[in-house]
């Protein structure tokens, strides 16, 4: 079942002595106005979700991706969340693209 979309609240944390503002999309994925143009990234990194999803689409396994981005402290759970959010976004967008059935 699809969840009703509710815009997330802005979160402000102090990270490394600096304020870090973000909108949580999940536990591991955020949108931060000051990071990567506000595109979804993995929390506390500049690693864009789109890059990880492209690697998965290209045939890399979750383990391969986690190993390739180990400097970003990427976890299997974070990658799985990216897959789940992408799937949910696809389902919502494809559902809204269908004509209404009366």
MOPAC internal coordinates of N, CA, C and O (Angstrom, degrees):
PM7 1SCF
backbone

  N    0.0000 0     0.00 0     0.00 0    0    0    0
  C    1.4506 1     0.00 0     0.00 0    1    0    0
  C    1.5305 1   108.99 1     0.00 0    2    1    0
  O    1.2310 1   120.41 1   -43.59 1    3    2    1
  N    1.3248 1   116.81 1   136.41 1    3    2    1
  C    1.4517 1   121.65 1  -179.16 1    5    3    2
  C    1.5143 1   110.60 1   -79.77 1    6    5    3
  O    1.2310 1   121.68 1   -40.06 1    7    6    5
  N    1.3254 1   114.39 1   139.94 1    7    6    5
  C    1.4519 1   119.85 1   178.14 1    9    7    6
  C    1.5281 1   109.51 1   -82.50 1   10    9    7
  O    1.2310 1   120.98 1   -31.34 1   11   10    9
  N    1.3042 1   115.73 1   148.66 1   11   10    9
  C    1.4596 1   121.22 1   173.32 1   13   11   10
  C    1.5251 1   107.43 1   -71.46 1   14   13   11
  O    1.2310 1   119.86 1   -50.82 1   15   14   13
  N    1.3379 1   117.88 1   129.18 1   15   14   13
  C    1.4600 1   120.39 1  -178.89 1   17   15   14
  C    1.5107 1   110.37 1   -74.00 1   18   17   15
  O    1.2310 1   121.10 1   -51.45 1   19   18   17
  N    1.3160 1   115.49 1   128.55 1   19   18   17
  C    1.4541 1   122.91 1   174.54 1   21   19   18
  C    1.5193 1   106.27 1  -126.44 1   22   21   19
  O    1.2310 1   119.97 1   -59.45 1   23   22   21
  N    1.3296 1   117.67 1   120.55 1   23   22   21
  C    1.4577 1   118.55 1   179.83 1   25   23   22
  C    1.5291 1   110.37 1   -56.60 1   26   25   23
  O    1.2310 1   120.23 1   -46.73 1   27   26   25
  N    1.3354 1   117.17 1   133.27 1   27   26   25
  C    1.4591 1   119.40 1  -179.26 1   29   27   26
  C    1.5216 1   111.31 1   -72.30 1   30   29   27
  O    1.2310 1   121.16 1   -24.16 1   31   30   29
  N    1.3127 1   115.39 1   155.84 1   31   30   29
  C    1.4585 1   121.33 1   176.24 1   33   31   30
  C    1.5275 1   109.54 1   -81.25 1   34   33   31
  O    1.2310 1   120.87 1   -32.61 1   35   34   33
  N    1.3248 1   115.93 1   147.39 1   35   34   33
  C    1.4566 1   121.12 1   176.65 1   37   35   34
  C    1.5231 1   109.13 1   -67.73 1   38   37   35
  O    1.2310 1   120.98 1   -47.76 1   39   38   37
  N    1.3320 1   115.74 1   132.24 1   39   38   37
  C    1.4610 1   122.53 1   177.34 1   41   39   38
  C    1.5205 1   107.19 1  -111.10 1   42   41   39
  O    1.2310 1   120.62 1   -42.16 1   43   42   41
  N    1.3267 1   116.41 1   137.84 1   43   42   41
  C    1.4610 1   121.06 1   176.61 1   45   43   42
  C    1.5248 1   107.85 1  -123.33 1   46   45   43
  O    1.2310 1   120.97 1   -56.98 1   47   46   45
  N    1.3250 1   115.74 1   123.02 1   47   46   45
  C    1.4612 1   122.14 1   177.20 1   49   47   46
  C    1.5228 1   108.19 1  -126.46 1   50   49   47
  O    1.2310 1   120.74 1   -22.63 1   51   50   49
  N    1.3066 1   116.19 1   157.37 1   51   50   49
  C    1.4580 1   120.72 1   172.34 1   53   51   50
  C    1.5250 1   106.93 1   -98.25 1   54   53   51
  O    1.2310 1   120.70 1   -61.76 1   55   54   53
  N    1.3232 1   116.26 1   118.24 1   55   54   53
  C    1.4643 1   122.40 1  -179.07 1   57   55   54
  C    1.5261 1   107.56 1  -125.80 1   58   57   55
  O    1.2310 1   120.52 1   -59.69 1   59   58   57
  N    1.3156 1   116.60 1   120.31 1   59   58   57
  C    1.4659 1   120.29 1  -178.48 1   61   59   58
  C    1.5130 1   112.12 1    61.43 1   62   61   59
  O    1.2310 1   120.42 1  -148.72 1   63   62   61
  N    1.3278 1   116.79 1    31.28 1   63   62   61
  C    1.4564 1   121.58 1   178.94 1   65   63   62
  C    1.5186 1   114.64 1    81.58 1   66   65   63
  O    1.2310 1   120.07 1  -179.84 1   67   66   65
  N    1.3139 1   117.48 1     0.16 1   67   66   65
  C    1.4649 1   122.43 1  -178.65 1   69   67   66
  C    1.5241 1   110.43 1  -118.76 1   70   69   67
  O    1.2310 1   120.20 1   -32.07 1   71   70   69
  N    1.3370 1   117.23 1   147.93 1   71   70   69
  C    1.4715 1   118.45 1   176.27 1   73   71   70
  C    1.5336 1   110.97 1   -70.25 1   74   73   71
  O    1.2310 1   121.09 1   -42.69 1   75   74   73
  N    1.3040 1   115.52 1   137.31 1   75   74   73
  C    1.4708 1   122.77 1   178.05 1   77   75   74
  C    1.5216 1   106.61 1  -123.70 1   78   77   75
  O    1.2310 1   120.95 1   -68.72 1   79   78   77
  N    1.3370 1   115.80 1   111.28 1   79   78   77
  C    1.4652 1   121.65 1  -177.81 1   81   79   78
  C    1.5190 1   109.24 1  -104.24 1   82   81   79
  O    1.2310 1   120.79 1   -45.47 1   83   82   81
  N    1.3309 1   116.10 1   134.53 1   83   82   81
  C    1.4611 1   119.16 1   179.79 1   85   83   82
  C    1.5224 1   110.91 1  -156.75 1   86   85   83
  O    1.2310 1   122.05 1   -21.65 1   87   86   85
  N    1.3127 1   113.68 1   158.35 1   87   86   85
  C    1.4600 1   122.31 1   172.14 1   89   87   86
  C    1.5267 1   106.53 1  -105.73 1   90   89   87
  O    1.2310 1   119.57 1   -64.43 1   91   90   89
  N    1.3261 1   118.43 1   115.57 1   91   90   89
  C    1.4624 1   119.34 1  -179.12 1   93   91   90
  C    1.5269 1   111.56 1   -73.29 1   94   93   91
  O    1.2310 1   120.98 1   -50.26 1   95   94   93
  N    1.3188 1   115.73 1   129.74 1   95   94   93
  C    1.4608 1   121.22 1   173.82 1   97   95   94
  C    1.5209 1   109.72 1   -99.78 1   98   97   95
  O    1.2310 1   121.18 1   165.25 1   99   98   97
  N    1.3099 1   115.36 1   -14.75 1   99   98   97
  C    1.4512 1   124.04 1   179.17 1  101   99   98
  C    1.5137 1   107.28 1  -170.79 1  102  101   99
  O    1.2310 1   120.78 1    16.19 1  103  102  101
  N    1.3077 1   116.12 1  -163.81 1  103  102  101
  C    1.4601 1   119.97 1   178.73 1  105  103  102
  C    1.5284 1   111.56 1   -73.04 1  106  105  103
  O    1.2310 1   120.41 1   146.60 1  107  106  105
  N    1.3321 1   116.82 1   -33.40 1  107  106  105
  C    1.4606 1   121.87 1  -173.38 1  109  107  106
  C    1.5226 1   114.19 1  -113.15 1  110  109  107
  O    1.2310 1   120.00 1   166.03 1  111  110  109
  N    1.3023 1   117.61 1   -13.97 1  111  110  109
  C    1.4640 1   121.41 1  -173.64 1  113  111  110
  C    1.5218 1   109.60 1  -116.82 1  114  113  111
  O    1.2310 1   121.54 1   -46.76 1  115  114  113
  N    1.3419 1   114.66 1   133.24 1  115  114  113
  C    1.4587 1   120.84 1  -176.45 1  117  115  114
  C    1.5214 1   109.93 1  -137.41 1  118  117  115
  O    1.2310 1   121.63 1   -14.57 1  119  118  117
  N    1.3132 1   114.48 1   165.43 1  119  118  117
  C    1.4619 1   121.80 1   168.36 1  121  119  118
  C    1.5207 1   105.76 1  -121.41 1  122  121  119
  O    1.2310 1   120.89 1   -60.64 1  123  122  121
  N    1.3292 1   115.90 1   119.36 1  123  122  121
  C    1.4544 1   121.43 1  -178.80 1  125  123  122
  C    1.5229 1   108.66 1  -115.97 1  126  125  123
  O    1.2310 1   120.19 1   -57.48 1  127  126  125
  N    1.3336 1   117.25 1   122.52 1  127  126  125
  C    1.4662 1   119.82 1  -177.08 1  129  127  126
  C    1.5338 1   113.41 1   -53.93 1  130  129  127
  O    1.2310 1   119.74 1   148.69 1  131  130  129
  N    1.3244 1   118.10 1   -31.31 1  131  130  129
  C    1.4581 1   120.90 1  -176.80 1  133  131  130
  C    1.5162 1   115.23 1   -96.80 1  134  133  131
  O    1.2310 1   119.99 1  -172.78 1  135  134  133
  N    1.3251 1   117.63 1     7.22 1  135  134  133
  C    1.4690 1   120.65 1  -176.52 1  137  135  134
  C    1.5283 1   109.59 1  -125.37 1  138  137  135
  O    1.2310 1   120.77 1   -55.40 1  139  138  137
  N    1.3155 1   116.13 1   124.60 1  139  138  137
  C    1.4758 1   122.68 1   175.89 1  141  139  138
  C    1.5268 1   112.40 1    52.27 1  142  141  139
  O    1.2310 1   120.78 1  -139.88 1  143  142  141
  N    1.3084 1   116.11 1    40.12 1  143  142  141
  C    1.4600 1   120.28 1   177.12 1  145  143  142
  C    1.5182 1   114.11 1    64.19 1  146  145  143
  O    1.2310 1   120.45 1  -159.45 1  147  146  145
  N    1.3295 1   116.75 1    20.55 1  147  146  145
  C    1.4642 1   120.48 1   179.00 1  149  147  146
  C    1.5216 1   113.91 1    82.03 1  150  149  147
  O    1.2310 1   120.31 1  -176.26 1  151  150  149
  N    1.3504 1   117.01 1     3.74 1  151  150  149
  C    1.4677 1   119.45 1   176.99 1  153  151  150
  C    1.5254 1   109.43 1   -71.36 1  154  153  151
  O    1.2310 1   119.60 1   -25.75 1  155  154  153
  N    1.3325 1   118.37 1   154.25 1  155  154  153
  C    1.4688 1   120.53 1  -178.69 1  157  155  154
  C    1.5319 1   112.14 1   -60.39 1  158  157  155
  O    1.2310 1   121.72 1   -48.55 1  159  158  157
  N    1.3272 1   114.31 1   131.45 1  159  158  157
  C    1.4637 1   122.06 1   177.37 1  161  159  158
  C    1.5230 1   108.77 1  -131.83 1  162  161  159
  O    1.2310 1   121.36 1   -12.51 1  163  162  161
  N    1.3195 1   115.01 1   167.49 1  163  162  161
  C    1.4521 1   119.77 1   172.32 1  165  163  162
  C    1.5262 1   107.17 1   -79.86 1  166  165  163
  O    1.2310 1   120.97 1   -44.50 1  167  166  165
  N    1.3028 1   115.75 1   135.50 1  167  166  165
  C    1.4660 1   122.89 1  -173.16 1  169  167  166
  C    1.5274 1   111.70 1   -50.46 1  170  169  167
  O    1.2310 1   121.23 1   -44.57 1  171  170  169
  N    1.3163 1   115.25 1   135.43 1  171  170  169
  C    1.4649 1   126.12 1   179.25 1  173  171  170
  C    1.5292 1   113.13 1    67.91 1  174  173  171
  O    1.2310 1   119.56 1  -162.80 1  175  174  173
  N    1.3300 1   118.45 1    17.20 1  175  174  173
  C    1.4650 1   121.11 1   178.51 1  177  175  174
  C    1.5246 1   109.29 1  -132.84 1  178  177  175
  O    1.2310 1   121.60 1    -4.72 1  179  178  177
  N    1.3150 1   114.54 1   175.28 1  179  178  177
  C    1.4643 1   121.64 1   169.96 1  181  179  178
  C    1.5235 1   109.85 1  -109.11 1  182  181  179
  O    1.2310 1   120.84 1  -163.12 1  183  182  181
  N    1.3151 1   116.00 1    16.88 1  183  182  181
  C    1.4613 1   121.47 1   179.28 1  185  183  182
  C    1.5236 1   108.85 1   -81.20 1  186  185  183
  O    1.2310 1   121.16 1   -66.60 1  187  186  185
  N    1.3298 1   115.39 1   113.40 1  187  186  185
  C    1.4583 1   120.22 1  -177.55 1  189  187  186
  C    1.5211 1   111.33 1   -77.79 1  190  189  187
  O    1.2310 1   121.14 1   -41.34 1  191  190  189
  N    1.3071 1   115.42 1   138.66 1  191  190  189
  C    1.4610 1   122.18 1   179.17 1  193  191  190
  C    1.5227 1   109.96 1   -58.29 1  194  193  191
  O    1.2310 1   120.35 1   142.03 1  195  194  193
  N    1.3086 1   116.95 1   -37.97 1  195  194  193
  C    1.4690 1   121.93 1  -178.93 1  197  195  194
  C    1.5319 1   111.88 1   -56.65 1  198  197  195
  O    1.2310 1   120.09 1   142.99 1  199  198  197
  N    1.3209 1   117.43 1   -37.01 1  199  198  197
  C    1.4648 1   121.50 1  -179.79 1  201  199  198
  C    1.5232 1   110.42 1   -66.25 1  202  201  199
  O    1.2310 1   120.52 1   135.93 1  203  202  201
  N    1.3215 1   116.60 1   -44.07 1  203  202  201
  C    1.4639 1   121.08 1   179.80 1  205  203  202
  C    1.5288 1   110.37 1   -65.80 1  206  205  203
  O    1.2310 1   120.46 1   136.99 1  207  206  205
  N    1.3259 1   116.72 1   -43.01 1  207  206  205
  C    1.4683 1   119.32 1   178.91 1  209  207  206
  C    1.5300 1   111.30 1   -64.11 1  210  209  207
  O    1.2310 1   120.11 1   143.81 1  211  210  209
  N    1.3243 1   117.40 1   -36.19 1  211  210  209
  C    1.4684 1   120.66 1   177.53 1  213  211  210
  C    1.5290 1   110.69 1   -64.82 1  214  213  211
  O    1.2310 1   120.22 1   140.50 1  215  214  213
  N    1.3260 1   117.18 1   -39.50 1  215  214  213
  C    1.4667 1   120.23 1   177.16 1  217  215  214
  C    1.5259 1   110.97 1   -63.94 1  218  217  215
  O    1.2310 1   120.36 1   138.43 1  219  218  217
  N    1.3244 1   116.92 1   -41.57 1  219  218  217
  C    1.4674 1   120.35 1   178.08 1  221  219  218
  C    1.5249 1   110.41 1   -63.79 1  222  221  219
  O    1.2310 1   120.72 1   138.27 1  223  222  221
  N    1.3239 1   116.23 1   -41.73 1  223  222  221
  C    1.4649 1   120.64 1   178.83 1  225  223  222
  C    1.5281 1   110.90 1   -62.93 1  226  225  223
  O    1.2310 1   120.78 1   146.29 1  227  226  225
  N    1.3245 1   116.12 1   -33.71 1  227  226  225
  C    1.4653 1   121.33 1  -179.71 1  229  227  226
  C    1.5299 1   112.37 1   -74.65 1  230  229  227
  O    1.2310 1   120.52 1   174.75 1  231  230  229
  N    1.3299 1   116.61 1    -5.25 1  231  230  229
  C    1.4595 1   119.24 1   175.65 1  233  231  230
  C    1.5128 1   116.14 1   109.59 1  234  233  231
  O    1.2310 1   120.44 1   178.86 1  235  234  233
  N    1.3209 1   116.77 1    -1.14 1  235  234  233
  C    1.4631 1   119.02 1   177.18 1  237  235  234
  C    1.5264 1   109.36 1   -71.87 1  238  237  235
  O    1.2310 1   120.79 1   -34.63 1  239  238  237
  N    1.3204 1   116.10 1   145.37 1  239  238  237
  C    1.4651 1   120.16 1   177.21 1  241  239  238
  C    1.5265 1   109.63 1   -82.00 1  242  241  239
  O    1.2310 1   120.91 1   -13.73 1  243  242  241
  N    1.3164 1   115.86 1   166.27 1  243  242  241
  C    1.4663 1   120.09 1   176.32 1  245  243  242
  C    1.5253 1   109.43 1   -58.88 1  246  245  243
  O    1.2310 1   120.02 1   137.37 1  247  246  245
  N    1.3315 1   117.56 1   -42.63 1  247  246  245
  C    1.4701 1   120.70 1   178.62 1  249  247  246
  C    1.5288 1   111.37 1   -60.30 1  250  249  247
  O    1.2310 1   120.24 1   138.23 1  251  250  249
  N    1.3464 1   117.15 1   -41.77 1  251  250  249
  C    1.4694 1   120.86 1   177.74 1  253  251  250
  C    1.5261 1   110.76 1   -59.68 1  254  253  251
  O    1.2310 1   120.88 1   134.11 1  255  254  253
  N    1.3117 1   115.93 1   -45.89 1  255  254  253
  C    1.4662 1   120.85 1  -177.29 1  257  255  254
  C    1.5266 1   110.24 1   -64.63 1  258  257  255
  O    1.2310 1   120.37 1   135.18 1  259  258  257
  N    1.3244 1   116.89 1   -44.82 1  259  258  257
  C    1.4697 1   120.40 1   179.43 1  261  259  258
  C    1.5288 1   109.99 1   -60.55 1  262  261  259
  O    1.2310 1   120.24 1   138.08 1  263  262  261
  N    1.3207 1   117.14 1   -41.92 1  263  262  261
  C    1.4690 1   121.13 1   178.60 1  265  263  262
  C    1.5281 1   110.91 1   -65.13 1  266  265  263
  O    1.2310 1   120.37 1   135.36 1  267  266  265
  N    1.3280 1   116.90 1   -44.64 1  267  266  265
  C    1.4659 1   120.81 1  -178.92 1  269  267  266
  C    1.5275 1   112.62 1   -62.57 1  270  269  267
  O    1.2310 1   120.41 1   148.35 1  271  270  269
  N    1.3211 1   116.82 1   -31.65 1  271  270  269
  C    1.4674 1   120.39 1  -176.94 1  273  271  270
  C    1.5270 1   111.68 1  -111.65 1  274  273  271
  O    1.2310 1   120.32 1  -148.37 1  275  274  273
  N    1.3345 1   116.99 1    31.63 1  275  274  273
  C    1.4598 1   120.22 1  -177.36 1  277  275  274
  C    1.5281 1   112.57 1   -62.41 1  278  277  275
  O    1.2310 1   119.88 1   152.89 1  279  278  277
  N    1.3345 1   117.84 1   -27.11 1  279  278  277
  C    1.4722 1   119.78 1   177.43 1  281  279  278
  C    1.5243 1   111.43 1   -65.03 1  282  281  279
  O    1.2310 1   120.06 1   156.98 1  283  282  281
  N    1.3151 1   117.49 1   -23.02 1  283  282  281
  C    1.4674 1   121.70 1   178.78 1  285  283  282
  C    1.5246 1   112.13 1   -89.85 1  286  285  283
  O    1.2310 1   120.35 1  -176.30 1  287  286  285
  N    1.3413 1   116.95 1     3.70 1  287  286  285
  C    1.4727 1   121.70 1  -177.23 1  289  287  286
  C    1.5218 1   111.83 1    57.86 1  290  289  287
  O    1.2310 1   120.61 1  -146.48 1  291  290  289
  N    1.3253 1   116.44 1    33.52 1  291  290  289
  C    1.4584 1   121.57 1   178.26 1  293  291  290
  C    1.5250 1   109.42 1   -69.20 1  294  293  291
  O    1.2310 1   120.54 1   -42.25 1  295  294  293
  N    1.3329 1   116.57 1   137.75 1  295  294  293
  C    1.4632 1   121.56 1  -179.57 1  297  295  294
  C    1.5257 1   110.39 1  -115.70 1  298  297  295
  O    1.2310 1   121.15 1   -17.22 1  299  298  297
  N    1.3211 1   115.40 1   162.78 1  299  298  297
  C    1.4638 1   120.41 1   175.91 1  301  299  298
  C    1.5235 1   110.31 1   -60.82 1  302  301  299
  O    1.2310 1   120.65 1   142.27 1  303  302  301
  N    1.3181 1   116.37 1   -37.73 1  303  302  301
  C    1.4641 1   120.45 1  -179.83 1  305  303  302
  C    1.5256 1   111.26 1   -63.70 1  306  305  303
  O    1.2310 1   120.55 1   141.26 1  307  306  305
  N    1.3269 1   116.56 1   -38.74 1  307  306  305
  C    1.4636 1   120.23 1   178.98 1  309  307  306
  C    1.5281 1   110.98 1   -67.26 1  310  309  307
  O    1.2310 1   120.52 1   139.37 1  311  310  309
  N    1.3281 1   116.62 1   -40.63 1  311  310  309
  C    1.4662 1   120.27 1   178.24 1  313  311  310
  C    1.5255 1   109.70 1   -65.44 1  314  313  311
  O    1.2310 1   120.24 1   137.98 1  315  314  313
  N    1.3196 1   117.15 1   -42.02 1  315  314  313
  C    1.4649 1   120.12 1   178.64 1  317  315  314
  C    1.5231 1   110.67 1   -62.21 1  318  317  315
  O    1.2310 1   120.36 1   141.65 1  319  318  317
  N    1.3352 1   116.92 1   -38.35 1  319  318  317
  C    1.4614 1   119.63 1   177.13 1  321  319  318
  C    1.5283 1   110.40 1   -62.92 1  322  321  319
  O    1.2310 1   119.98 1   140.80 1  323  322  321
  N    1.3261 1   117.64 1   -39.20 1  323  322  321
  C    1.4704 1   120.95 1   177.66 1  325  323  322
  C    1.5223 1   110.42 1   -61.31 1  326  325  323
  O    1.2310 1   120.41 1   136.67 1  327  326  325
  N    1.3213 1   116.82 1   -43.33 1  327  326  325
  C    1.4681 1   121.24 1   178.37 1  329  327  326
  C    1.5237 1   110.07 1   -62.56 1  330  329  327
  O    1.2310 1   120.70 1   134.08 1  331  330  329
  N    1.3233 1   116.27 1   -45.92 1  331  330  329
  C    1.4679 1   120.78 1  -178.29 1  333  331  330
  C    1.5278 1   111.64 1   -63.28 1  334  333  331
  O    1.2310 1   120.38 1   136.59 1  335  334  333
  N    1.3415 1   116.88 1   -43.41 1  335  334  333
  C    1.4685 1   120.05 1   179.48 1  337  335  334
  C    1.5246 1   111.21 1   -66.66 1  338  337  335
  O    1.2310 1   120.22 1   141.71 1  339  338  337
  N    1.3283 1   117.19 1   -38.29 1  339  338  337
  C    1.4711 1   120.29 1   177.82 1  341  339  338
  C    1.5227 1   110.32 1   -64.63 1  342  341  339
  O    1.2310 1   120.62 1   137.89 1  343  342  341
  N    1.3175 1   116.41 1   -42.11 1  343  342  341
  C    1.4651 1   120.23 1   178.73 1  345  343  342
  C    1.5294 1   110.47 1   -63.40 1  346  345  343
  O    1.2310 1   120.69 1   135.99 1  347  346  345
  N    1.3188 1   116.28 1   -44.01 1  347  346  345
  C    1.4642 1   120.02 1   179.36 1  349  347  346
  C    1.5276 1   110.96 1   -62.81 1  350  349  347
  O    1.2310 1   120.43 1   137.53 1  351  350  349
  N    1.3352 1   116.79 1   -42.47 1  351  350  349
  C    1.4669 1   120.61 1   178.83 1  353  351  350
  C    1.5233 1   110.72 1   -63.17 1  354  353  351
  O    1.2310 1   120.40 1   140.73 1  355  354  353
  N    1.3307 1   116.83 1   -39.27 1  355  354  353
  C    1.4602 1   120.82 1   177.70 1  357  355  354
  C    1.5250 1   110.53 1   -63.06 1  358  357  355
  O    1.2310 1   120.45 1   133.90 1  359  358  357
  N    1.3166 1   116.74 1   -46.10 1  359  358  357
  C    1.4636 1   120.05 1  -179.04 1  361  359  358
  C    1.5256 1   111.65 1   -62.60 1  362  361  359
  O    1.2310 1   120.79 1   138.44 1  363  362  361
  N    1.3225 1   116.09 1   -41.56 1  363  362  361
  C    1.4676 1   119.96 1   179.31 1  365  363  362
  C    1.5218 1   110.39 1   -65.96 1  366  365  363
  O    1.2310 1   120.14 1   135.04 1  367  366  365
  N    1.3458 1   117.34 1   -44.96 1  367  366  365
  C    1.4665 1   119.37 1  -177.42 1  369  367  366
  C    1.5235 1   111.44 1   -69.79 1  370  369  367
  O    1.2310 1   119.94 1   143.13 1  371  370  369
  N    1.3245 1   117.72 1   -36.87 1  371  370  369
  C    1.4650 1   118.75 1   179.70 1  373  371  370
  C    1.5220 1   111.02 1   -71.94 1  374  373  371
  O    1.2310 1   120.45 1   146.94 1  375  374  373
  N    1.3155 1   116.74 1   -33.06 1  375  374  373
  C    1.4678 1   120.17 1   177.51 1  377  375  374
  C    1.5282 1   110.22 1   -67.14 1  378  377  375
  O    1.2310 1   120.44 1   139.58 1  379  378  377
  N    1.3367 1   116.77 1   -40.42 1  379  378  377
  C    1.4630 1   119.49 1  -178.76 1  381  379  378
  C    1.5265 1   111.53 1   -74.21 1  382  381  379
  O    1.2310 1   119.89 1   161.49 1  383  382  381
  N    1.3375 1   117.82 1   -18.51 1  383  382  381
  C    1.4642 1   120.80 1   179.39 1  385  383  382
  C    1.5222 1   112.57 1   -81.23 1  386  385  383
  O    1.2310 1   120.50 1   163.62 1  387  386  385
  N    1.3179 1   116.66 1   -16.38 1  387  386  385
  C    1.4600 1   120.31 1  -179.69 1  389  387  386
  C    1.5207 1   110.78 1   -76.53 1  390  389  387
  O    1.2310 1   120.00 1   -36.16 1  391  390  389
  N    1.3250 1   117.60 1   143.84 1  391  390  389
  C    1.4680 1   119.16 1   175.99 1  393  391  390
  C    1.5296 1   109.66 1   -68.01 1  394  393  391
  O    1.2310 1   121.32 1   -30.72 1  395  394  393
  N    1.2951 1   115.07 1   149.28 1  395  394  393
  C    1.4671 1   120.44 1   178.88 1  397  395  394
  C    1.5208 1   109.66 1   -67.21 1  398  397  395
  O    1.2310 1   121.02 1   -43.72 1  399  398  397
  N    1.3072 1   115.66 1   136.28 1  399  398  397
  C    1.4627 1   121.33 1   177.70 1  401  399  398
  C    1.5202 1   107.69 1  -100.92 1  402  401  399
  O    1.2310 1   121.03 1   -54.87 1  403  402  401
  N    1.3138 1   115.63 1   125.13 1  403  402  401
  C    1.4671 1   120.26 1  -177.75 1  405  403  402
  C    1.5084 1   110.17 1  -101.71 1  406  405  403
  O    1.2310 1   120.10 1   180.00 1  407  406  405

